[in-house]
Amino acid sequence: MAVPDALHDLAKDLMKRATELQLEGELELAADLYQRSIETWPTAEAYTCLGWAYRHQGRIEDAIEECRKAIALDPSFGTPYNDIGGYLIELGRPDEAIPWLEKAIASERYDCYHFPWYNLGRVYLAKEMFTRAREYFEKSLEIDSEYQPAAEALARIRHILQ
């Protein structure tokens, strides 16, 4: 096995273990392993996951910075754009979230296109633009009909608009 392949495999193993630790609530250990993965073989996914760990530690500005690093490494990867948008919504800055979420929707490589549509719905809900919020929640559900947060938000919006 060539050295780059071995490094790549090690980085993937570190990412896998970090994700398991994060799901178990071991955020410090997870963040450490994500950082080690990045040092071994940097990927947009590792930077994004490190951001995710930071977010769960309440370090939202650090999470945004890690997502920016992910985008610099791979601008086609949609997850960090959506994550930045979501973090900005959490920070009470929904207008700043819009361009990030639109970039997530336009990204070439993303497994969860329903997330940015849902998050745009959250933006317009926060702005009390209920009809527009409804349209985004409906689009999220069109992409993934099982996405419960969008279904719940849509039900709330329909109740408001009655």
C-alpha positions as CSV (number, residue, x, y, z in Angstrom):
1,M,0.0,0.0,0.0
2,A,1.4,3.4,-0.9
3,V,1.9,6.0,1.8
4,P,-0.9,8.4,0.5
5,D,-3.4,5.5,0.6
6,A,-2.3,4.6,4.1
7,L,-2.7,8.2,5.2
8,H,-6.1,8.5,3.5
9,D,-7.3,5.3,5.2
10,L,-6.1,6.5,8.6
11,A,-7.9,9.8,8.2
12,K,-11.1,7.9,7.3
13,D,-10.7,5.7,10.3
14,L,-10.2,8.7,12.6
15,M,-13.3,10.4,11.0
16,K,-15.4,7.3,11.6
17,R,-14.3,7.0,15.3
18,A,-14.8,10.8,15.8
19,T,-18.4,10.5,14.5
20,E,-19.1,7.6,16.8
21,L,-17.7,9.6,19.8
22,Q,-19.7,12.6,18.8
23,L,-22.9,10.6,18.7
24,E,-22.1,9.3,22.1
25,G,-21.8,12.9,23.4
26,E,-18.0,12.8,23.7
27,L,-17.5,16.1,22.0
28,E,-14.0,17.0,23.1
29,L,-12.7,13.6,22.1
30,A,-14.6,13.8,18.8
31,A,-13.2,17.2,18.0
32,D,-9.6,16.0,18.8
33,L,-10.0,13.0,16.4
34,Y,-11.5,15.3,13.7
35,Q,-8.5,17.5,14.0
36,R,-6.1,14.5,13.8
37,S,-8.0,13.4,10.7
38,I,-7.5,16.8,9.1
39,E,-3.8,16.8,10.0
40,T,-3.5,13.3,8.4
41,W,-5.5,14.0,5.3
42,P,-7.6,17.1,5.1
43,T,-11.1,16.8,3.6
44,A,-14.1,19.1,3.4
45,E,-16.1,16.5,5.3
46,A,-13.6,16.5,8.2
47,Y,-13.7,20.2,8.5
48,T,-17.5,20.2,8.4
49,C,-17.7,17.6,11.0
50,L,-15.3,19.4,13.2
51,G,-17.6,22.4,12.8
52,W,-20.5,20.2,13.8
53,A,-18.7,19.2,17.0
54,Y,-17.9,22.8,17.8
55,R,-21.5,23.8,17.3
56,H,-22.6,21.2,19.9
57,Q,-20.0,22.7,22.2
58,G,-21.6,26.1,21.8
59,R,-18.7,27.3,19.7
60,I,-20.8,28.5,16.8
61,E,-18.3,31.1,15.4
62,D,-15.6,28.4,15.4
63,A,-18.0,26.0,13.7
64,I,-18.5,28.7,10.9
65,E,-14.8,29.0,10.5
66,E,-14.3,25.2,10.0
67,C,-17.1,25.3,7.4
68,R,-15.3,28.1,5.6
69,K,-12.2,25.9,5.5
70,A,-14.3,23.0,4.1
71,I,-15.6,25.3,1.3
72,A,-12.1,26.5,0.5
73,L,-10.9,22.9,0.2
74,D,-14.0,21.7,-1.9
75,P,-16.4,24.4,-3.0
76,S,-18.7,21.8,-4.6
77,F,-19.6,20.2,-1.3
78,G,-23.0,21.5,-0.1
79,T,-23.0,20.6,3.6
80,P,-20.8,23.4,4.9
81,Y,-22.8,26.0,3.1
82,N,-26.0,24.7,4.7
83,D,-24.3,24.4,8.1
84,I,-23.1,28.1,8.0
85,G,-26.7,29.1,7.1
86,G,-28.1,27.1,10.0
87,Y,-25.5,28.5,12.4
88,L,-26.3,32.1,11.3
89,I,-30.0,31.4,11.9
90,E,-29.1,30.2,15.4
91,L,-27.2,33.4,16.0
92,G,-30.3,35.4,15.1
93,R,-28.8,36.5,11.7
94,P,-31.3,35.0,9.2
95,D,-30.6,37.5,6.4
96,E,-27.0,36.5,6.4
97,A,-28.0,32.9,6.1
98,I,-29.8,33.3,2.8
99,P,-26.9,33.3,0.4
100,W,-25.2,30.4,2.2
101,L,-28.4,28.3,1.9
102,E,-28.8,29.2,-1.7
103,K,-25.2,28.1,-2.4
104,A,-26.1,24.8,-0.6
105,I,-29.0,24.3,-3.0
106,A,-26.9,25.1,-6.0
107,S,-24.0,22.8,-4.9
108,E,-22.9,19.9,-7.0
109,R,-22.2,17.5,-4.2
110,Y,-24.7,17.1,-1.4
111,D,-26.8,14.2,-0.1
112,C,-29.4,16.2,1.8
113,Y,-30.8,18.9,-0.4
114,H,-33.9,19.1,1.7
115,F,-31.9,20.7,4.6
116,P,-31.2,24.1,2.9
117,W,-34.8,24.3,1.7
118,Y,-36.0,23.7,5.3
119,N,-33.5,26.2,6.7
120,L,-34.7,28.8,4.2
121,G,-38.2,28.1,5.5
122,R,-36.8,28.8,9.0
123,V,-35.4,32.1,7.7
124,Y,-38.7,33.3,6.3
125,L,-40.6,32.0,9.3
126,A,-38.3,34.2,11.5
127,K,-39.0,37.1,9.2
128,E,-42.8,36.4,9.5
129,M,-43.0,35.9,5.8
130,F,-45.3,32.9,6.3
131,T,-46.4,32.2,2.7
132,R,-42.8,32.1,1.5
133,A,-41.8,30.0,4.5
134,R,-44.5,27.5,3.6
135,E,-43.2,27.2,0.0
136,Y,-39.7,26.3,1.3
137,F,-41.0,23.8,3.8
138,E,-43.1,22.2,1.1
139,K,-40.1,22.0,-1.2
140,S,-38.1,20.3,1.6
141,L,-40.8,17.7,1.9
142,E,-41.0,17.3,-1.8
143,I,-37.4,16.2,-1.7
144,D,-37.7,14.1,1.4
145,S,-41.3,13.4,2.4
146,E,-40.1,11.8,5.7
147,Y,-38.3,14.9,7.0
148,Q,-40.2,15.4,10.2
149,P,-39.0,18.9,11.1
150,A,-40.2,20.3,7.8
151,A,-43.6,18.5,8.2
152,E,-44.0,20.0,11.7
153,A,-43.0,23.5,10.5
154,L,-45.4,23.2,7.6
155,A,-48.2,22.2,10.0
156,R,-47.5,25.3,12.1
157,I,-47.4,27.6,9.1
158,R,-50.7,26.2,7.8
159,H,-52.2,26.8,11.3
160,I,-51.0,30.4,11.2
161,L,-52.3,31.0,7.7
162,Q,-55.8,29.7,8.4
